């Protein structure tokens, strides 16, 4: 079933576009870019003042046929990626403009995650440089609605969505949601006020024929500990959510060095602890000091975070890699230093440049001293050893930002 989306540019001109509600926002942008209404390859689309994210579908935003979507030019304001924790302990990330207020941030979260956001607080974490196993965590601090988010060190913090306060008088029985980490099933469990944690585990088995006896139980991002302690004293409350997380089985591959098969660790194990385990089983002539953890070879993971924080599930693979050489790359009117490995292909290097510059990878070419480098060749095959100046430009000669 299709619906009609009305799209308006900044001059007031409108067009109607037939779209499937399941269409991704990025797909609608591609359709709009082919019309005379828009002069940007990747415009910003807003609905009721909210910027629509490329990966979401139109149905996620409940966009109806009578609604109007507005086209805006790509923002020049730097974006910042923020980490959030919901009242039930689940984590998510959201990228927003760095110049918005806390009130605007609350609305962004409410629309994207479809949750109530009565109040936001932030908790800063910092690893002890002398002992990576030690992490200093600040007390939760309020975020006033009128304040700009740029006033606070949020890039290294977790922003906590504060839910409504628990009832003053605890009920004798109440419902608890249990989410099974492996298959994301959600179980509704009738719990009792004076039930111990062990008795609660048994109740899950009796009511749903599912054993969580060996699982780590997480509540609001923290492990619940105390088998003989009443669950109410452990923080359980009506309609709270408990995550039942088994020990996580995953692989680690140290690129160009060694692959470690099937590590089985507690979900609260930090990456810094995993590093110490790996250091005991690599050749003596290999130092891991210059290696860092990543999922995709580009994004660097913070080592004070745990497997649970990062959403690592059984069957995943973590990578450790290091950058050995660097280049000065001219992109449009600016230059930046980009790191690489000599065995990276030119295509890999182009993708990294596009990611760092936050531009789409389309028809760009990589040029060194007037020579166009071939995508399938490695940096080493092209005779590059590091330190060279490269040009990242479109085939038609304009800045990469206009490709």
BELNORNOR-V462837 format. One record per residue. N is the residue number from 1. SS is DSSP state (A for helix, B for strand, O for the rest). PSI is psi as a letter, one per 40 degrees, with the letter a starting at -180 (none if undefined). NEAR is the number of other ideal C-beta (glycine too) atoms within 8 Angstrom. Layout:
# BELNORNOR-V462837
N_SS_PSI_NEAR ; N_SS_PSI_NEAR
This chain:
# BELNORNOR-V462837
1_O_h_4 ; 2_B_i_7 ; 3_B_i_12 ; 4_B_h_9 ; 5_B_h_14 ; 6_B_h_13 ; 7_B_h_15 ; 8_B_h_10 ; 9_O_a_11 ; 10_O_e_7 ; 11_O_e_4 ; 12_O_e_6 ; 13_O_h_7 ; 14_B_i_10 ; 15_B_i_8 ; 16_B_h_8 ; 17_B_h_11 ; 18_B_h_7 ; 19_B_i_13 ; 20_B_h_7 ; 21_O_d_11 ; 22_O_e_6 ; 23_O_h_10 ; 24_B_i_9 ; 25_A_d_14 ; 26_A_d_8 ; 27_A_d_9 ; 28_A_d_15 ; 29_A_d_12 ; 30_A_d_8 ; 31_A_d_10 ; 32_A_d_14 ; 33_A_d_11 ; 34_O_e_5 ; 35_O_i_8 ; 36_O_e_3 ; 37_O_d_10 ; 38_O_h_10 ; 39_O_e_2 ; 40_O_i_8 ; 41_O_d_7 ; 42_O_g_7 ; 43_O_i_13 ; 44_B_h_9 ; 45_B_h_15 ; 46_B_i_11 ; 47_B_h_12 ; 48_O_f_5 ; 49_O_e_4 ; 50_B_h_10 ; 51_B_h_7 ; 52_O_h_11 ; 53_O_i_7 ; 54_O_d_8 ; 55_O_e_6 ; 56_O_i_11 ; 57_B_i_9 ; 58_A_d_14 ; 59_A_d_8 ; 60_A_d_6 ; 61_A_e_10 ; 62_O_f_5 ; 63_O_h_11 ; 64_O_i_6 ; 65_O_d_7 ; 66_O_e_4 ; 67_O_i_10 ; 68_B_h_8 ; 69_B_h_14 ; 70_B_h_11 ; 71_B_h_13 ; 72_B_i_10 ; 73_O_i_7 ; 74_O_h_8 ; 75_O_i_8 ; 76_O_e_3 ; 77_O_h_7 ; 78_O_i_5 ; 79_B_i_10 ; 80_B_h_11 ; 81_B_h_8 ; 82_B_i_13 ; 83_B_h_10 ; 84_B_i_14 ; 85_B_h_12 ; 86_O_i_11 ; 87_O_d_7 ; 88_O_e_8 ; 89_O_e_13 ; 90_O_i_8 ; 91_B_i_12 ; 92_B_i_8 ; 93_B_i_8 ; 94_B_h_11 ; 95_B_h_7 ; 96_B_i_11 ; 97_B_i_10 ; 98_O_e_10 ; 99_O_e_6 ; 100_O_i_10 ; 101_B_i_10 ; 102_A_d_13 ; 103_A_d_8 ; 104_A_d_8 ; 105_A_d_14 ; 106_A_d_11 ; 107_A_d_10 ; 108_A_d_12 ; 109_A_d_13 ; 110_A_d_11 ; 111_A_d_9 ; 112_A_d_9 ; 113_A_e_10 ; 114_O_f_5 ; 115_O_i_8 ; 116_O_h_5 ; 117_O_g_10 ; 118_O_d_6 ; 119_B_i_7 ; 120_B_h_13 ; 121_B_i_11 ; 122_B_i_13 ; 123_B_h_12 ; 124_B_i_9 ; 125_B_h_12 ; 126_B_h_8 ; 127_B_h_12 ; 128_B_h_10 ; 129_O_d_3 ; 130_O_e_3 ; 131_B_g_5 ; 132_B_e_10 ; 133_B_e_8 ; 134_B_h_7 ; 135_B_h_10 ; 136_B_h_8 ; 137_B_h_6 ; 138_O_i_8 ; 139_O_i_4 ; 140_O_h_8 ; 141_B_h_9 ; 142_B_i_7 ; 143_O_h_13 ; 144_O_i_6 ; 145_O_d_8 ; 146_O_e_6 ; 147_O_i_10 ; 148_B_i_8 ; 149_A_d_15 ; 150_A_e_6 ; 151_A_e_5 ; 152_O_i_10 ; 153_O_g_6 ; 154_A_e_10 ; 155_A_d_7 ; 156_A_f_7 ; 157_B_i_12 ; 158_B_h_10 ; 159_B_h_13 ; 160_B_h_11 ; 161_B_h_13 ; 162_B_h_8 ; 163_O_a_6 ; 164_O_i_3 ; 165_O_i_2 ; 166_O_i_6 ; 167_O_i_7 ; 168_O_d_3 ; 169_O_h_4 ; 170_O_h_8 ; 171_O_i_8 ; 172_O_d_5 ; 173_B_i_7 ; 174_B_i_12 ; 175_B_h_9 ; 176_B_h_15 ; 177_B_h_13 ; 178_B_h_14 ; 179_B_h_12 ; 180_B_h_12 ; 181_O_d_11 ; 182_O_d_7 ; 183_O_e_4 ; 184_O_e_7 ; 185_O_i_6 ; 186_B_h_8 ; 187_B_h_12 ; 188_B_h_8 ; 189_B_h_13 ; 190_B_h_10 ; 191_B_i_13 ; 192_B_i_9 ; 193_O_d_11 ; 194_O_e_6 ; 195_O_h_11 ; 196_B_i_11 ; 197_A_d_14 ; 198_A_d_8 ; 199_A_d_9 ; 200_A_d_14 ; 201_A_d_11 ; 202_A_d_8 ; 203_A_d_13 ; 204_A_d_15 ; 205_A_d_12 ; 206_A_d_6 ; 207_A_d_8 ; 208_A_e_8 ; 209_O_f_3 ; 210_O_h_8 ; 211_O_h_7 ; 212_O_f_12 ; 213_O_d_6 ; 214_O_e_6 ; 215_O_i_9 ; 216_B_h_11 ; 217_B_h_12 ; 218_B_h_14 ; 219_B_h_14 ; 220_O_f_9 ; 221_O_e_9 ; 222_B_i_7 ; 223_B_h_7 ; 224_O_h_11 ; 225_O_h_4 ; 226_O_g_8 ; 227_O_d_6 ; 228_O_e_6 ; 229_O_h_9 ; 230_B_h_9 ; 231_O_d_12 ; 232_O_d_9 ; 233_O_e_7 ; 234_O_e_12 ; 235_O_e_8 ; 236_O_i_12 ; 237_O_i_9 ; 238_O_h_8 ; 239_O_f_8 ; 240_O_i_11 ; 241_B_h_12 ; 242_B_h_13 ; 243_B_h_12 ; 244_B_h_13 ; 245_B_h_11 ; 246_O_i_11 ; 247_O_i_9 ; 248_B_h_14 ; 249_B_h_8 ; 250_B_i_15 ; 251_B_i_11 ; 252_B_h_13 ; 253_B_h_11 ; 254_B_h_15 ; 255_O_h_10 ; 256_O_e_6 ; 257_O_c_8 ; 258_B_i_8 ; 259_B_h_7 ; 260_B_h_11 ; 261_B_h_4 ; 262_B_g_7 ; 263_B_h_10 ; 264_B_h_6 ; 265_B_i_10 ; 266_O_h_8 ; 267_O_e_14 ; 268_O_e_9 ; 269_O_h_9 ; 270_B_i_13 ; 271_A_d_13 ; 272_A_d_11 ; 273_A_d_9 ; 274_A_d_14 ; 275_A_d_12 ; 276_A_d_8 ; 277_A_d_9 ; 278_A_d_13 ; 279_A_d_8 ; 280_O_e_6 ; 281_O_f_7 ; 282_O_i_10 ; 283_O_i_6 ; 284_O_d_3 ; 285_O_e_3 ; 286_O_h_7 ; 287_O_h_4 ; 288_O_e_11 ; 289_O_d_4 ; 290_O_e_5 ; 291_O_i_8 ; 292_B_i_9 ; 293_B_i_11 ; 294_B_i_13 ; 295_O_d_6 ; 296_O_e_5 ; 297_O_e_6 ; 298_O_d_6 ; 299_O_h_6 ; 300_O_h_6 ; 301_O_h_12 ; 302_O_h_7 ; 303_O_e_12 ; 304_O_e_11 ; 305_O_i_9 ; 306_B_i_10 ; 307_A_d_12 ; 308_A_d_11 ; 309_A_d_8 ; 310_A_e_9 ; 311_O_f_6 ; 312_O_h_9 ; 313_O_i_9 ; 314_O_h_8 ; 315_O_e_5 ; 316_O_i_9 ; 317_B_h_7 ; 318_B_i_14 ; 319_B_i_12 ; 320_B_h_15 ; 321_B_i_12 ; 322_O_i_9 ; 323_O_h_8 ; 324_O_d_7 ; 325_B_i_13 ; 326_B_i_10 ; 327_B_i_13 ; 328_B_h_11 ; 329_B_h_13 ; 330_B_h_11 ; 331_B_h_13 ; 332_O_b_8 ; 333_O_e_3 ; 334_B_i_6 ; 335_B_i_6 ; 336_B_i_9 ; 337_B_h_7 ; 338_B_h_11 ; 339_B_i_6 ; 340_B_i_14 ; 341_O_i_12 ; 342_O_d_12 ; 343_O_e_7 ; 344_O_i_11 ; 345_B_i_10 ; 346_A_d_15 ; 347_A_d_8 ; 348_A_d_9 ; 349_A_d_13 ; 350_A_d_13 ; 351_A_d_9 ; 352_A_d_12 ; 353_A_d_13 ; 354_A_d_12 ; 355_A_d_8 ; 356_A_d_8 ; 357_A_e_12 ; 358_O_f_5 ; 359_O_i_9 ; 360_O_i_7 ; 361_O_h_7 ; 362_O_c_7 ; 363_O_e_7 ; 364_B_i_13 ; 365_B_i_10 ; 366_B_h_13 ; 367_B_h_12 ; 368_B_h_12 ; 369_O_f_4 ; 370_O_e_4 ; 371_B_h_6 ; 372_B_h_6 ; 373_O_h_12 ; 374_O_h_7 ; 375_O_d_8 ; 376_O_e_6 ; 377_O_i_10 ; 378_B_i_10 ; 379_O_d_15 ; 380_O_d_8 ; 381_O_d_6 ; 382_O_e_11 ; 383_O_e_5 ; 384_O_h_11 ; 385_O_e_7 ; 386_O_i_9 ; 387_O_e_7 ; 388_O_i_9 ; 389_B_h_8 ; 390_B_i_12 ; 391_B_h_9 ; 392_B_h_14 ; 393_B_i_12 ; 394_B_i_13 ; 395_O_d_7 ; 396_O_e_5 ; 397_O_e_5 ; 398_O_i_7 ; 399_O_i_10 ; 400_A_d_13 ; 401_A_e_8 ; 402_A_e_6 ; 403_O_none_12
